[in-house]
Amino acid sequence: MKNKYYDLVDQTFDFPQDEFRTEEGELYFHDIPLMEIIKQYGTPLKITYLPKISSQIQRAKRMFNVAIAKTDYQGTYNYCYCTKSSHFSFVLEEALKNDINLETSSAFDINLIQELYEQGLVDKDKFVLCNGYKRIPYLENIVNLYNDGWHNVIPIFDNNNEYYTLDKMLENPEVPMKVGIRIAAEEEPKFDFYTSRLGMRYRDIVSFYEDQVKSNRKFQLKMLHFFINTGIRDTAYYWNELSKCVNVYCDLKRVCPDLDSLNIGGGFPCKTSLASTYDYEYMAEEVLAQIKNICTNREVPEPIIFTEFGSFTVGESGATLYSILDEKQQNDRERWYMIDSSFITTLPDTWGINQRFIMLPINHWDCEYQRVFLGGLTCDSEDYYNADSHANAIFLPKLQKDEPLYIGFFHTGAYQESLGGYGGIQHCLIPAPKHIIIDKDEEGEYVTKLFAKEQSHKSMLKILGY
Ligand SMILES: Cc1ncc(COP(=O)(O)O)c(C=O)c1O
């Protein structure tokens, strides 16, 4: 009878996959034997596998450049890394090996870029796209960067006030400052409101440019930006929004010859299921084909394309490993496996937006499986995980006497630390897990490095004023 955990996976998915395979009942992630890692470092454990960051950036560049060739698109492609998806120094160091540009979200991001410059990791000719709602410190930092010779820093206006404040701050620029405008996208019909709070209304953009920016010698409007928060997806909603934005681009281009760039934001998804069928190549090609088509009809040159992929870039580099501490049968149907940490604190998206990740056991693949609920250590009744993205249930091997069961959540490299308040106060004072970095050496062998120990009670008590 086929009742082993491996059989379940084998029957449900195309398995093994690029990054996952098993050997003697144990899981390998990018050819790394995770049981060895657990024996060395224990759990709970966060992992960052650096080579995946570079390979994703190269993949994005390749896909868009192939799409440019296939659609005979007349503009070029610029990849930007959106720092908010993971600000860690080791992530930026890896990403910057790939000749990239950067996108920022707040004042401190600019300090982060200055720090990277001090370390010789970035040049002043990089594009720095400054998004977000900008308070004075953010605008001041942008102006400082610009005055320091970063002439490709591009503040993207979220609203008119940012423009007025920046205009007052910027004195006699050597060359006009390149700027952008963000379009407030319409939300999906099922959302709680119609229009995003981020950016300017479609119908105000051309008049804002004509009335304010056009005659101002300090600025040169180069970029139009939009971000569809549900991501780049093959849905009528996405194509409709894209088409509206490209039409605004064409309207604006008519009155603003300097305009030459369209920033389509982030939103390339990270793989969150072994059953994922997202066709990245097709989507890149179709996005460019649609833009080209509209521009051709409107007799406007095709814009330079910028993207700001966060999840796609870093998501798949991350994994979070836990031990199962115990099994609790709470009624005839509900069997809980208790993990040695908390979902709320270590993977806040599972709790906040019901995000599903790829969840797999690390060992015992050759044992029988059962349906379980995973429970976290905090007292919060919401600290649980009970469904995959492809099924409304999760299954794991039965617990064995000889060795604890270890499980991994994969592709958890984006946003979780910044949302969880890395190194800060955690719910029920559950400590932030140990974090290691994995890289490949010249021989292609994996090497590990401890980035951070498990958070100590001292560090937390100190924050609390003890
Ligand atoms: C303006 C902007 N650009 C890029 C991103 C990155 O999105 P993703 O991680 O889905 O690629 C976001 C995410 O919130 C965003 O708001």
The ligand as an SDF file (V2000), in Angstrom:
LIG
                    3D

 16 16  0  0  0  0  0  0  0  0999 V2000
    5.7490   50.4070   -4.7210 C   0  0  0  0  0  0  0  0  0  0  0  0
    6.0910   48.9810   -4.5210 C   0  0  0  0  0  0  0  0  0  0  0  0
    7.0050   48.4140   -5.3330 N   0  0  0  0  0  0  0  0  0  0  0  0
    7.3710   47.1300   -5.1760 C   0  0  0  0  0  0  0  0  0  0  0  0
    6.8150   46.3320   -4.1940 C   0  0  0  0  0  0  0  0  0  0  0  0
    7.2610   44.9070   -4.0920 C   0  0  0  0  0  0  0  0  0  0  0  0
    6.2420   44.0190   -4.3470 O   0  0  0  0  0  0  0  0  0  0  0  0
    6.5510   42.4680   -4.4640 P   0  0  0  0  0  0  0  0  0  0  0  0
    7.2720   42.0580   -3.2370 O   0  0  0  0  0  0  0  0  0  0  0  0
    5.2070   41.8590   -4.5910 O   0  0  0  0  0  0  0  0  0  0  0  0
    7.3810   42.2650   -5.6990 O   0  0  0  0  0  0  0  0  0  0  0  0
    5.8370   46.8740   -3.3410 C   0  0  0  0  0  0  0  0  0  0  0  0
    5.2410   46.0660   -2.2920 C   0  0  0  0  0  0  0  0  0  0  0  0
    4.4860   46.4610   -1.4640 O   0  0  0  0  0  0  0  0  0  0  0  0
    5.4660   48.2440   -3.5130 C   0  0  0  0  0  0  0  0  0  0  0  0
    4.5490   48.8110   -2.7160 O   0  0  0  0  0  0  0  0  0  0  0  0
  1  2  1  0
  2  3  1  0
  2 15  2  0
  3  4  2  0
  4  5  1  0
  5  6  1  0
  5 12  2  0
  6  7  1  0
  7  8  1  0
  8  9  2  0
  8 10  1  0
  8 11  1  0
 12 13  1  0
 12 15  1  0
 13 14  2  0
 15 16  1  0
M  END
$$$$
